[in-house]
């Protein structure tokens, strides 16, 4: 499988350092679409802070990826659902840390979550 970042500099607004416009995936044998994943511990309890929830989310995503014999290196797309726009910066930093600085196509949307204690939810696409 080959991942080719597509980040044109003409005809479209510039991307920032933490994301790219598109990711071309060639030669993939499988795709994994991960549902919105929350910052819940194994008992279903949400982390008390945004930082705790982001740590739990990425741990949960790693476990889901591992069940498909994948790692964070296979992630090609992320959508973030944030309860507050003020969470965007910390969410982006957590993504970059989890991906080792690798930029991917992302979208962040401010929403009302189903449960008020859920501060952020991530939806992931991975390819392998």
N, CA, C and O atoms as CSV, one atom per row, in Angstrom:
chain,resi,resn,atom,element,x,y,z
A,1,UNK,N,N,0.839,-1.176,0.000
A,1,UNK,CA,C,0.000,0.000,0.000
A,1,UNK,C,C,0.883,1.238,0.000
A,1,UNK,O,O,1.940,1.271,0.629
A,2,UNK,N,N,0.426,2.245,-0.715
A,2,UNK,CA,C,1.155,3.503,-0.757
A,2,UNK,C,C,0.200,4.642,-0.398
A,2,UNK,O,O,-0.932,4.696,-0.878
A,3,UNK,N,N,0.677,5.545,0.449
A,3,UNK,CA,C,-0.071,6.743,0.813
A,3,UNK,C,C,0.613,7.940,0.169
A,3,UNK,O,O,1.806,8.168,0.371
A,4,UNK,N,N,-0.146,8.696,-0.600
A,4,UNK,CA,C,0.400,9.860,-1.289
A,4,UNK,C,C,-0.369,11.105,-0.844
A,4,UNK,O,O,-1.513,11.304,-1.250
A,5,UNK,N,N,0.248,11.935,-0.019
A,5,UNK,CA,C,-0.418,13.183,0.367
A,5,UNK,C,C,-0.672,14.048,-0.869
A,5,UNK,O,O,0.213,14.222,-1.706
A,6,UNK,N,N,-1.870,14.578,-0.973
A,6,UNK,CA,C,-2.233,15.471,-2.075
A,6,UNK,C,C,-2.570,16.822,-1.460
A,6,UNK,O,O,-3.632,17.011,-0.867
A,7,UNK,N,N,-1.643,17.748,-1.616
A,7,UNK,CA,C,-1.750,19.057,-0.992
A,7,UNK,C,C,-1.413,20.130,-2.022
A,7,UNK,O,O,-0.364,20.767,-1.921
A,8,UNK,N,N,-2.289,20.343,-3.021
A,8,UNK,CA,C,-1.966,21.322,-4.067
A,8,UNK,C,C,-1.777,22.720,-3.490
A,8,UNK,O,O,-2.403,23.089,-2.497
A,9,UNK,N,N,-0.911,23.480,-4.125
A,9,UNK,CA,C,-0.646,24.843,-3.675
A,9,UNK,C,C,-1.280,25.883,-4.593
A,9,UNK,O,O,-1.245,27.078,-4.301
A,10,UNK,N,N,-1.858,25.428,-5.701
A,10,UNK,CA,C,-2.531,26.346,-6.624
A,10,UNK,C,C,-3.987,25.949,-6.781
A,10,UNK,O,O,-4.318,24.764,-6.831
A,11,UNK,N,N,-4.856,26.952,-6.860
A,11,UNK,CA,C,-6.261,26.705,-7.112
A,11,UNK,C,C,-7.079,26.351,-5.883
A,11,UNK,O,O,-8.284,26.122,-5.994
A,12,UNK,N,N,-6.452,26.301,-4.713
A,12,UNK,CA,C,-7.140,25.985,-3.461
A,12,UNK,C,C,-6.403,26.706,-2.334
A,12,UNK,O,O,-5.207,26.978,-2.437
A,13,UNK,N,N,-7.118,27.009,-1.272
A,13,UNK,CA,C,-6.497,27.688,-0.133
A,13,UNK,C,C,-5.407,26.790,0.475
A,13,UNK,O,O,-5.487,25.568,0.355
A,14,UNK,N,N,-4.405,27.371,1.118
A,14,UNK,CA,C,-3.317,26.561,1.675
A,14,UNK,C,C,-3.761,25.784,2.916
A,14,UNK,O,O,-4.539,26.278,3.732
A,15,UNK,N,N,-3.259,24.581,3.036
A,15,UNK,CA,C,-3.467,23.783,4.246
A,15,UNK,C,C,-2.514,24.286,5.321
A,15,UNK,O,O,-1.484,24.888,5.020
A,16,UNK,N,N,-2.870,24.033,6.574
A,16,UNK,CA,C,-1.959,24.372,7.669
A,16,UNK,C,C,-1.033,23.189,7.914
A,16,UNK,O,O,-1.185,22.139,7.290
A,17,UNK,N,N,-0.087,23.353,8.807
A,17,UNK,CA,C,0.900,22.304,9.051
A,17,UNK,C,C,0.315,21.039,9.659
A,17,UNK,O,O,0.930,19.976,9.565
A,18,UNK,N,N,-0.866,21.126,10.285
A,18,UNK,CA,C,-1.386,19.961,11.001
A,18,UNK,C,C,-2.372,19.121,10.195
A,18,UNK,O,O,-2.898,18.135,10.711
A,19,UNK,N,N,-2.633,19.488,8.939
A,19,UNK,CA,C,-3.501,18.649,8.116
A,19,UNK,C,C,-3.150,18.843,6.648
A,19,UNK,O,O,-2.447,19.786,6.286
A,20,UNK,N,N,-3.644,17.942,5.811
A,20,UNK,CA,C,-3.480,18.040,4.365
A,20,UNK,C,C,-4.861,17.989,3.723
A,20,UNK,O,O,-5.834,17.574,4.352
A,21,UNK,N,N,-4.936,18.414,2.469
A,21,UNK,CA,C,-6.225,18.427,1.778
A,21,UNK,C,C,-6.730,17.025,1.463
A,21,UNK,O,O,-7.927,16.763,1.573
A,22,UNK,N,N,-5.838,16.123,1.073
A,22,UNK,CA,C,-6.296,14.794,0.648
A,22,UNK,C,C,-5.173,13.777,0.797
A,22,UNK,O,O,-3.994,14.126,0.848
A,23,UNK,N,N,-5.573,12.507,0.864
A,23,UNK,CA,C,-4.614,11.403,0.916
A,23,UNK,C,C,-5.026,10.386,-0.142
A,23,UNK,O,O,-6.119,9.824,-0.079
A,24,UNK,N,N,-4.158,10.157,-1.103
A,24,UNK,CA,C,-4.401,9.129,-2.108
A,24,UNK,C,C,-3.895,7.803,-1.559
A,24,UNK,O,O,-2.758,7.714,-1.094
A,25,UNK,N,N,-4.726,6.783,-1.612
A,25,UNK,CA,C,-4.363,5.456,-1.138
A,25,UNK,C,C,-4.355,4.524,-2.341
A,25,UNK,O,O,-5.374,4.359,-3.011
A,26,UNK,N,N,-3.198,3.912,-2.617
A,26,UNK,CA,C,-3.112,2.943,-3.710
A,26,UNK,C,C,-2.618,1.615,-3.169
A,26,UNK,O,O,-1.828,1.567,-2.226
A,27,UNK,N,N,-3.087,0.552,-3.770
A,27,UNK,CA,C,-2.629,-0.779,-3.395
A,27,UNK,C,C,-3.143,-1.288,-2.058
A,27,UNK,O,O,-2.594,-2.248,-1.517
A,28,UNK,N,N,-4.171,-0.676,-1.519
A,28,UNK,CA,C,-4.715,-1.138,-0.235
A,28,UNK,C,C,-5.523,-2.409,-0.445
A,28,UNK,O,O,-6.227,-2.555,-1.445
A,29,UNK,N,N,-5.412,-3.330,0.512
A,29,UNK,CA,C,-6.181,-4.571,0.463
A,29,UNK,C,C,-7.416,-4.500,1.338
A,29,UNK,O,O,-8.360,-5.271,1.165
A,30,UNK,N,N,-7.400,-3.555,2.295
A,30,UNK,CA,C,-8.559,-3.433,3.173
A,30,UNK,C,C,-8.665,-2.014,3.701
A,30,UNK,O,O,-7.684,-1.276,3.787
A,31,UNK,N,N,-9.895,-1.663,4.052
A,31,UNK,CA,C,-10.184,-0.391,4.701
A,31,UNK,C,C,-10.917,-0.688,5.999
A,31,UNK,O,O,-11.701,-1.634,6.073
A,32,UNK,N,N,-10.661,0.118,7.018
A,32,UNK,CA,C,-11.335,-0.004,8.307
A,32,UNK,C,C,-11.984,1.337,8.609
A,32,UNK,O,O,-11.307,2.364,8.656
A,33,UNK,N,N,-13.299,1.328,8.813
A,33,UNK,CA,C,-14.050,2.530,9.140
A,33,UNK,C,C,-14.431,2.436,10.610
A,33,UNK,O,O,-15.255,1.606,10.993
A,34,UNK,N,N,-13.830,3.289,11.429
A,34,UNK,CA,C,-14.058,3.250,12.875
A,34,UNK,C,C,-15.158,4.240,13.237
A,34,UNK,O,O,-15.083,5.423,12.905
A,35,UNK,N,N,-16.166,3.743,13.915
A,35,UNK,CA,C,-17.269,4.582,14.394
A,35,UNK,C,C,-16.741,5.688,15.286
A,35,UNK,O,O,-15.594,5.651,15.731
A,36,UNK,N,N,-17.585,6.663,15.541
A,36,UNK,CA,C,-17.219,7.696,16.496
A,36,UNK,C,C,-16.805,7.048,17.805
A,36,UNK,O,O,-17.585,6.326,18.426
A,37,UNK,N,N,-15.576,7.309,18.219
A,37,UNK,CA,C,-15.002,6.691,19.413
A,37,UNK,C,C,-14.837,7.757,20.484
A,37,UNK,O,O,-14.269,8.822,20.241
A,38,UNK,N,N,-15.342,7.453,21.670
A,38,UNK,CA,C,-15.308,8.416,22.768
A,38,UNK,C,C,-14.170,8.107,23.743
A,38,UNK,O,O,-13.537,7.052,23.685
A,39,UNK,N,N,-13.936,9.061,24.634
A,39,UNK,CA,C,-12.918,8.925,25.669
A,39,UNK,C,C,-13.476,8.224,26.885
A,39,UNK,O,O,-13.576,8.800,27.969
A,40,UNK,N,N,-13.843,6.955,26.684
A,40,UNK,CA,C,-14.407,6.147,27.766
A,40,UNK,C,C,-13.410,5.085,28.184
A,40,UNK,O,O,-12.686,4.544,27.348
A,41,UNK,N,N,-13.368,4.779,29.488
A,41,UNK,CA,C,-12.499,3.708,29.967
A,41,UNK,C,C,-13.186,2.358,29.705
A,41,UNK,O,O,-14.328,2.336,29.247
A,42,UNK,N,N,-12.510,1.234,29.986
A,42,UNK,CA,C,-13.102,-0.078,29.712
A,42,UNK,C,C,-14.437,-0.340,30.412
A,42,UNK,O,O,-15.185,-1.228,30.005
A,43,UNK,N,N,-14.739,0.428,31.463
A,43,UNK,CA,C,-16.033,0.288,32.135
A,43,UNK,C,C,-17.091,1.222,31.558
A,43,UNK,O,O,-18.227,1.243,32.033
A,44,UNK,N,N,-16.722,2.002,30.530
A,44,UNK,CA,C,-17.665,2.919,29.905
A,44,UNK,C,C,-17.760,4.277,30.568
A,44,UNK,O,O,-18.663,5.056,30.262
A,45,UNK,N,N,-16.829,4.573,31.483
A,45,UNK,CA,C,-16.839,5.856,32.198
A,45,UNK,C,C,-15.962,6.864,31.442
A,45,UNK,O,O,-14.826,6.552,31.085
A,46,UNK,N,N,-16.496,8.084,31.195
A,46,UNK,CA,C,-15.694,9.084,30.488
A,46,UNK,C,C,-14.589,9.664,31.362
A,46,UNK,O,O,-14.736,9.777,32.579
A,47,UNK,N,N,-13.476,10.031,30.717
A,47,UNK,CA,C,-12.422,10.742,31.433
A,47,UNK,C,C,-12.971,12.059,31.965
A,47,UNK,O,O,-13.898,12.628,31.388
A,48,UNK,N,N,-12.405,12.541,33.056
A,48,UNK,CA,C,-12.916,13.742,33.724
A,48,UNK,C,C,-12.560,15.027,32.985
A,48,UNK,O,O,-13.256,16.031,33.128
A,49,UNK,N,N,-11.485,15.010,32.194
A,49,UNK,CA,C,-11.036,16.214,31.493
A,49,UNK,C,C,-10.879,15.913,30.009
A,49,UNK,O,O,-10.883,14.754,29.594
A,50,UNK,N,N,-10.741,16.959,29.224
A,50,UNK,CA,C,-10.497,16.785,27.798
A,50,UNK,C,C,-9.209,15.996,27.567
A,50,UNK,O,O,-9.178,15.100,26.723
A,51,UNK,N,N,-8.167,16.312,28.292
A,51,UNK,CA,C,-6.893,15.605,28.150
A,51,UNK,C,C,-7.064,14.119,28.429
A,51,UNK,O,O,-6.558,13.287,27.676
A,52,UNK,N,N,-7.770,13.775,29.499
A,52,UNK,CA,C,-8.006,12.366,29.830
A,52,UNK,C,C,-8.827,11.681,28.740
A,52,UNK,O,O,-8.552,10.539,28.373
A,53,UNK,N,N,-9.830,12.379,28.228
A,53,UNK,CA,C,-10.662,11.772,27.192
A,53,UNK,C,C,-9.873,11.551,25.905
A,53,UNK,O,O,-10.038,10.521,25.251
A,54,UNK,N,N,-9.030,12.492,25.538
A,54,UNK,CA,C,-8.217,12.308,24.333
A,54,UNK,C,C,-7.249,11.141,24.494
A,54,UNK,O,O,-7.029,10.387,23.546
A,55,UNK,N,N,-6.675,10.984,25.671
A,55,UNK,CA,C,-5.798,9.831,25.926
A,55,UNK,C,C,-6.587,8.532,25.791
A,55,UNK,O,O,-6.129,7.591,25.141
A,56,UNK,N,N,-7.766,8.477,26.399
A,56,UNK,CA,C,-8.608,7.281,26.305
A,56,UNK,C,C,-9.044,7.007,24.867
A,56,UNK,O,O,-9.035,5.860,24.420
A,57,UNK,N,N,-9.424,8.053,24.148
A,57,UNK,CA,C,-9.840,7.873,22.754
A,57,UNK,C,C,-8.727,7.229,21.942
A,57,UNK,O,O,-8.961,6.251,21.231
A,58,UNK,N,N,-7.532,7.763,22.042
A,58,UNK,CA,C,-6.433,7.216,21.237
A,58,UNK,C,C,-6.062,5.810,21.685
A,58,UNK,O,O,-5.669,4.990,20.855
A,59,UNK,N,N,-6.176,5.510,22.973
A,59,UNK,CA,C,-5.979,4.124,23.427
A,59,UNK,C,C,-7.045,3.216,22.836
A,59,UNK,O,O,-6.741,2.106,22.400
A,60,UNK,N,N,-8.296,3.678,22.816
A,60,UNK,CA,C,-9.389,2.892,22.246
A,60,UNK,C,C,-9.183,2.679,20.743
A,60,UNK,O,O,-9.397,1.582,20.228
A,61,UNK,N,N,-8.768,3.734,20.052
A,61,UNK,CA,C,-8.526,3.616,18.611
A,61,UNK,C,C,-7.399,2.625,18.335
A,61,UNK,O,O,-7.497,1.817,17.412
A,62,UNK,N,N,-6.331,2.682,19.126
A,62,UNK,CA,C,-5.231,1.718,18.942
A,62,UNK,C,C,-5.718,0.280,19.126
A,62,UNK,O,O,-5.309,-0.611,18.382
A,63,UNK,N,N,-6.585,0.050,20.105
A,63,UNK,CA,C,-7.125,-1.296,20.349
A,63,UNK,C,C,-7.993,-1.754,19.168
A,63,UNK,O,O,-7.910,-2.905,18.741
A,64,UNK,N,N,-8.815,-0.853,18.653
A,64,UNK,CA,C,-9.666,-1.196,17.510
A,64,UNK,C,C,-8.806,-1.486,16.282
A,64,UNK,O,O,-9.048,-2.459,15.568
A,65,UNK,N,N,-7.812,-0.650,16.037
A,65,UNK,CA,C,-6.891,-0.885,14.924
A,65,UNK,C,C,-6.179,-2.231,15.063
A,65,UNK,O,O,-6.066,-2.982,14.094
A,66,UNK,N,N,-5.705,-2.529,16.261
A,66,UNK,CA,C,-4.992,-3.785,16.499
A,66,UNK,C,C,-5.890,-4.992,16.198
A,66,UNK,O,O,-5.410,-6.025,15.731
A,67,UNK,N,N,-7.187,-4.857,16.467
A,67,UNK,CA,C,-8.096,-5.973,16.182
A,67,UNK,C,C,-8.174,-6.268,14.694
A,67,UNK,O,O,-8.584,-7.359,14.296
A,68,UNK,N,N,-7.783,-5.297,13.864
A,68,UNK,CA,C,-7.751,-5.472,12.410
A,68,UNK,C,C,-6.317,-5.594,11.901
A,68,UNK,O,O,-6.057,-5.448,10.707
A,69,UNK,N,N,-5.396,-5.863,12.817
A,69,UNK,CA,C,-3.967,-5.970,12.494
A,69,UNK,C,C,-3.458,-4.699,11.814
A,69,UNK,O,O,-2.754,-4.746,10.805
A,70,UNK,N,N,-3.836,-3.565,12.399
A,70,UNK,CA,C,-3.406,-2.253,11.918
A,70,UNK,C,C,-2.851,-1.447,13.081
A,70,UNK,O,O,-3.001,-1.824,14.243
A,71,UNK,N,N,-2.204,-0.325,12.748
A,71,UNK,CA,C,-1.697,0.616,13.743
A,71,UNK,C,C,-2.116,2.031,13.328
A,71,UNK,O,O,-2.783,2.210,12.309
A,72,UNK,N,N,-1.730,3.017,14.107
A,72,UNK,CA,C,-2.032,4.402,13.748
A,72,UNK,C,C,-1.392,4.790,12.416
A,72,UNK,O,O,-1.834,5.748,11.782
A,73,UNK,N,N,-0.360,4.063,11.983
A,73,UNK,CA,C,0.260,4.331,10.690
A,73,UNK,C,C,-0.704,4.073,9.538
A,73,UNK,O,O,-0.488,4.569,8.432
A,74,UNK,N,N,-1.760,3.308,9.779
A,74,UNK,CA,C,-2.747,3.001,8.743
A,74,UNK,C,C,-3.851,4.048,8.640
A,74,UNK,O,O,-4.662,3.993,7.717
A,75,UNK,N,N,-3.897,5.000,9.568
A,75,UNK,CA,C,-4.954,6.012,9.553
A,75,UNK,C,C,-4.743,6.960,8.374
A,75,UNK,O,O,-3.656,7.502,8.174
A,76,UNK,N,N,-5.827,7.145,7.590
A,76,UNK,CA,C,-5.756,8.023,6.425
A,76,UNK,C,C,-6.747,9.183,6.490
A,76,UNK,O,O,-6.720,10.058,5.624
A,77,UNK,N,N,-7.624,9.209,7.500
A,77,UNK,CA,C,-8.645,10.260,7.597
A,77,UNK,C,C,-9.205,10.312,9.011
A,77,UNK,O,O,-9.372,9.276,9.654
A,78,UNK,N,N,-9.494,11.514,9.498
A,78,UNK,CA,C,-10.105,11.672,10.820
A,78,UNK,C,C,-11.153,12.777,10.783
A,78,UNK,O,O,-10.928,13.840,10.203
A,79,UNK,N,N,-12.284,12.521,11.399
A,79,UNK,CA,C,-13.293,13.540,11.659
A,79,UNK,C,C,-13.441,13.654,13.169
A,79,UNK,O,O,-13.634,12.654,13.860
A,80,UNK,N,N,-13.350,14.871,13.672
A,80,UNK,CA,C,-13.482,15.133,15.107
A,80,UNK,C,C,-14.803,15.840,15.358
A,80,UNK,O,O,-15.161,16.785,14.656
A,81,UNK,N,N,-15.512,15.372,16.356
A,81,UNK,CA,C,-16.748,16.001,16.798
A,81,UNK,C,C,-16.469,16.575,18.187
A,81,UNK,O,O,-16.317,15.831,19.156
A,82,UNK,N,N,-16.402,17.897,18.272
A,82,UNK,CA,C,-16.013,18.586,19.501
A,82,UNK,C,C,-17.226,19.246,20.135
A,82,UNK,O,O,-18.034,19.875,19.451
A,83,UNK,N,N,-17.344,19.100,21.429
A,83,UNK,CA,C,-18.454,19.734,22.157
A,83,UNK,C,C,-18.263,21.253,22.244
A,83,UNK,O,O,-19.233,21.990,22.423
A,84,UNK,N,N,-17.016,21.720,22.118
A,84,UNK,CA,C,-16.720,23.142,22.215
A,84,UNK,C,C,-15.575,23.464,21.248
A,84,UNK,O,O,-14.600,22.716,21.169
A,85,UNK,N,N,-15.690,24.559,20.525
A,85,UNK,CA,C,-14.641,24.957,19.584
A,85,UNK,C,C,-13.300,25.170,20.287
A,85,UNK,O,O,-12.247,25.043,19.661
A,86,UNK,N,N,-13.327,25.489,21.569
A,86,UNK,CA,C,-12.092,25.698,22.331
A,86,UNK,C,C,-11.263,24.418,22.442
A,86,UNK,O,O,-10.096,24.479,22.831
A,87,UNK,N,N,-11.841,23.262,22.110
A,87,UNK,CA,C,-11.129,21.988,22.204
A,87,UNK,C,C,-10.279,21.702,20.964
A,87,UNK,O,O,-9.506,20.744,20.961
A,88,UNK,N,N,-10.408,22.509,19.921
A,88,UNK,CA,C,-9.764,22.221,18.642
A,88,UNK,C,C,-8.246,22.110,18.741
A,88,UNK,O,O,-7.654,21.185,18.185
A,89,UNK,N,N,-7.624,23.032,19.433
A,89,UNK,CA,C,-6.156,23.038,19.508
A,89,UNK,C,C,-5.628,21.793,20.231
A,89,UNK,O,O,-4.698,21.150,19.746
A,90,UNK,N,N,-6.200,21.453,21.364
A,90,UNK,CA,C,-5.736,20.274,22.104
A,90,UNK,C,C,-6.034,18.989,21.327
A,90,UNK,O,O,-5.242,18.047,21.355
A,91,UNK,N,N,-7.158,18.954,20.645
A,91,UNK,CA,C,-7.497,17.805,19.821
A,91,UNK,C,C,-6.478,17.622,18.694
A,91,UNK,O,O,-6.023,16.507,18.441
A,92,UNK,N,N,-6.124,18.711,18.024
A,92,UNK,CA,C,-5.132,18.644,16.943
A,92,UNK,C,C,-3.777,18.200,17.484
A,92,UNK,O,O,-3.097,17.390,16.854
A,93,UNK,N,N,-3.382,18.714,18.631
A,93,UNK,CA,C,-2.098,18.324,19.230
A,93,UNK,C,C,-2.093,16.838,19.581
A,93,UNK,O,O,-1.088,16.157,19.378
A,94,UNK,N,N,-3.209,16.333,20.108
A,94,UNK,CA,C,-3.296,14.901,20.446
A,94,UNK,C,C,-3.203,14.048,19.188
A,94,UNK,O,O,-2.559,12.999,19.193
A,95,UNK,N,N,-3.848,14.495,18.105
A,95,UNK,CA,C,-3.780,13.769,16.834
A,95,UNK,C,C,-2.344,13.719,16.321
A,95,UNK,O,O,-1.851,12.655,15.950
A,96,UNK,N,N,-1.682,14.861,16.302
A,96,UNK,CA,C,-0.307,14.902,15.806
A,96,UNK,C,C,0.618,14.039,16.661
A,96,UNK,O,O,1.508,13.368,16.138
A,97,UNK,N,N,0.408,14.058,17.962
A,97,UNK,CA,C,1.220,13.208,18.844
A,97,UNK,C,C,0.954,11.733,18.555
A,97,UNK,O,O,1.890,10.941,18.440
A,98,UNK,N,N,-0.311,11.367,18.439
A,98,UNK,CA,C,-0.668,9.963,18.186
A,98,UNK,C,C,-0.118,9.478,16.856
A,98,UNK,O,O,0.257,8.312,16.727
A,99,UNK,N,N,-0.067,10.361,15.865
A,99,UNK,CA,C,0.388,9.981,14.523
A,99,UNK,C,C,1.865,10.284,14.297
A,99,UNK,O,O,2.352,10.198,13.170
A,100,UNK,N,N,2.566,10.632,15.346
A,100,UNK,CA,C,3.996,10.898,15.210
A,100,UNK,C,C,4.295,12.097,14.322
A,100,UNK,O,O,5.335,12.143,13.665
A,101,UNK,N,N,3.380,13.073,14.300
A,101,UNK,CA,C,3.585,14.273,13.507
A,101,UNK,C,C,3.088,14.167,12.074
A,101,UNK,O,O,3.133,15.150,11.333
A,102,UNK,N,N,2.617,12.999,11.671
A,102,UNK,CA,C,2.138,12.786,10.295
A,102,UNK,C,C,0.803,13.498,10.100
A,102,UNK,O,O,-0.132,13.309,10.878
A,103,UNK,N,N,0.724,14.313,9.061
A,103,UNK,CA,C,-0.514,15.028,8.750
A,103,UNK,C,C,-1.423,14.159,7.892
A,103,UNK,O,O,-0.959,13.444,7.003
A,104,UNK,N,N,-2.722,14.227,8.168
A,104,UNK,CA,C,-3.732,13.505,7.405
A,104,UNK,C,C,-4.897,14.461,7.126
A,104,UNK,O,O,-4.989,15.513,7.758
A,105,UNK,N,N,-5.784,14.115,6.195
A,105,UNK,CA,C,-6.981,14.924,6.015
A,105,UNK,C,C,-7.852,14.851,7.273
A,105,UNK,O,O,-8.107,13.767,7.799
A,106,UNK,N,N,-8.298,15.996,7.740
A,106,UNK,CA,C,-9.121,16.043,8.943
A,106,UNK,C,C,-10.237,17.064,8.794
A,106,UNK,O,O,-10.148,17.997,7.996
A,107,UNK,N,N,-11.275,16.869,9.565
A,107,UNK,CA,C,-12.357,17.834,9.698
A,107,UNK,C,C,-12.743,17.864,11.166
A,107,UNK,O,O,-12.836,16.819,11.810
A,108,UNK,N,N,-12.966,19.046,11.691
A,108,UNK,CA,C,-13.453,19.194,13.066
A,108,UNK,C,C,-14.798,19.910,13.015
A,108,UNK,O,O,-14.949,20.937,12.354
A,109,UNK,N,N,-15.762,19.347,13.721
A,109,UNK,CA,C,-17.114,19.882,13.740
A,109,UNK,C,C,-17.519,20.095,15.203
A,109,UNK,O,O,-17.289,19.227,16.046
A,110,UNK,N,N,-18.113,21.235,15.496
A,110,UNK,CA,C,-18.611,21.501,16.845
A,110,UNK,C,C,-20.055,21.015,16.901
A,110,UNK,O,O,-20.889,21.401,16.082
A,111,UNK,N,N,-20.333,20.155,17.893
A,111,UNK,CA,C,-21.637,19.493,17.994
A,111,UNK,C,C,-22.106,19.427,19.443
A,111,UNK,O,O,-21.351,19.711,20.372
A,112,UNK,N,N,-23.345,19.053,19.610
A,112,UNK,CA,C,-23.852,18.667,20.920
A,112,UNK,C,C,-23.776,17.147,20.963
A,112,UNK,O,O,-24.450,16.473,20.184
A,113,UNK,N,N,-22.976,16.606,21.850
A,113,UNK,CA,C,-22.837,15.152,21.943
A,113,UNK,C,C,-24.067,14.543,22.608
A,113,UNK,O,O,-24.833,15.237,23.277
A,114,UNK,N,N,-24.245,13.241,22.416
A,114,UNK,CA,C,-25.413,12.553,22.968
A,114,UNK,C,C,-25.431,12.562,24.490
A,114,UNK,O,O,-26.494,12.578,25.109
A,115,UNK,N,N,-24.235,12.553,25.087
A,115,UNK,CA,C,-24.096,12.604,26.545
A,115,UNK,C,C,-23.206,13.803,26.854
A,115,UNK,O,O,-22.129,13.935,26.273
A,116,UNK,N,N,-23.634,14.666,27.747
A,116,UNK,CA,C,-22.910,15.924,27.990
A,116,UNK,C,C,-21.475,15.718,28.478
A,116,UNK,O,O,-20.624,16.584,28.271
A,117,UNK,N,N,-21.200,14.591,29.119
A,117,UNK,CA,C,-19.841,14.322,29.611
A,117,UNK,C,C,-18.879,13.934,28.484
A,117,UNK,O,O,-17.664,13.969,28.677
A,118,UNK,N,N,-19.398,13.568,27.325
A,118,UNK,CA,C,-18.548,13.238,26.179
A,118,UNK,C,C,-18.097,14.541,25.537
A,118,UNK,O,O,-18.912,15.254,24.952
A,119,UNK,N,N,-16.817,14.862,25.638
A,119,UNK,CA,C,-16.298,16.133,25.185
A,119,UNK,C,C,-15.826,16.106,23.730
A,119,UNK,O,O,-15.832,17.129,23.045
A,120,UNK,N,N,-15.422,14.939,23.276
A,120,UNK,CA,C,-14.919,14.796,21.905
A,120,UNK,C,C,-15.175,13.360,21.451
A,120,UNK,O,O,-15.170,12.425,22.252
A,121,UNK,N,N,-15.394,13.215,20.166
A,121,UNK,CA,C,-15.603,11.904,19.560
A,121,UNK,C,C,-14.837,11.896,18.241
A,121,UNK,O,O,-14.924,12.858,17.477
A,122,UNK,N,N,-14.095,10.840,17.960
A,122,UNK,CA,C,-13.302,10.752,16.738
A,122,UNK,C,C,-13.801,9.628,15.857
A,122,UNK,O,O,-14.079,8.524,16.326
A,123,UNK,N,N,-13.908,9.924,14.579
A,123,UNK,CA,C,-14.255,8.936,13.566
A,123,UNK,C,C,-13.017,8.793,12.677
A,123,UNK,O,O,-12.439,9.792,12.249
A,124,UNK,N,N,-12.618,7.566,12.403
A,124,UNK,CA,C,-11.352,7.287,11.738
A,124,UNK,C,C,-11.576,6.402,10.511
A,124,UNK,O,O,-12.449,5.534,10.509
A,125,UNK,N,N,-10.773,6.635,9.467
A,125,UNK,CA,C,-10.676,5.715,8.345
A,125,UNK,C,C,-9.225,5.265,8.269
A,125,UNK,O,O,-8.307,6.086,8.284
A,126,UNK,N,N,-9.027,3.950,8.186
A,126,UNK,CA,C,-7.682,3.387,8.072
A,126,UNK,C,C,-7.638,2.483,6.831
A,126,UNK,O,O,-8.654,1.926,6.417
A,127,UNK,N,N,-6.458,2.355,6.259
A,127,UNK,CA,C,-6.273,1.509,5.076
A,127,UNK,C,C,-5.029,0.665,5.269
A,127,UNK,O,O,-4.047,1.095,5.874
A,128,UNK,N,N,-5.095,-0.544,4.740
A,128,UNK,CA,C,-3.950,-1.447,4.889
A,128,UNK,C,C,-3.784,-2.364,3.709
A,128,UNK,O,O,-2.865,-3.183,3.688
